[in-house]
Amino acid sequence: MGEVTIDFLREKLKLFLRESEVEEVLNKVISSAGLAKKESYSGEEVGKIVEAMIAEGSFVEFVGRNIRARLLLEK
């Protein structure tokens, strides 16, 4: 998986969540992945974030699965 910015994650979540929920969800999944919030994440870190998103379920899971698919197709 390639490098991903926090803005990329934020924009994808905004498609399904209210803007007020996006930061809360981002903080939760980044924390669940055992990472600190920063501007960009390496491929390995993105994998951890995506797994945390999938574990959340609902639209967050949907976004996580789509991010994973997109990054796999870019390889």
ChimeraX attribute file (.defattr): number of C-alpha atoms within 10 A of each C-alpha:
attribute: neighborCount
match mode: 1-to-1
recipient: residues
	/A:1	18
	/A:2	14
	/A:3	12
	/A:4	17
	/A:5	13
	/A:6	13
	/A:7	11
	/A:8	13
	/A:9	19
	/A:10	16
	/A:11	13
	/A:12	16
	/A:13	22
	/A:14	16
	/A:15	12
	/A:16	15
	/A:17	15
	/A:18	10
	/A:19	13
	/A:20	9
	/A:21	12
	/A:22	20
	/A:23	14
	/A:24	10
	/A:25	17
	/A:26	19
	/A:27	14
	/A:28	16
	/A:29	22
	/A:30	20
	/A:31	14
	/A:32	17
	/A:33	18
	/A:34	13
	/A:35	15
	/A:36	11
	/A:37	12
	/A:38	9
	/A:39	10
	/A:40	15
	/A:41	19
	/A:42	12
	/A:43	14
	/A:44	11
	/A:45	19
	/A:46	25
	/A:47	19
	/A:48	18
	/A:49	25
	/A:50	23
	/A:51	18
	/A:52	21
	/A:53	26
	/A:54	19
	/A:55	14
	/A:56	17
	/A:57	12
	/A:58	11
	/A:59	15
	/A:60	23
	/A:61	17
	/A:62	16
	/A:63	21
	/A:64	25
	/A:65	16
	/A:66	14
	/A:67	21
	/A:68	18
	/A:69	12
	/A:70	12
	/A:71	17
	/A:72	11
	/A:73	9
	/A:74	8
	/A:75	7
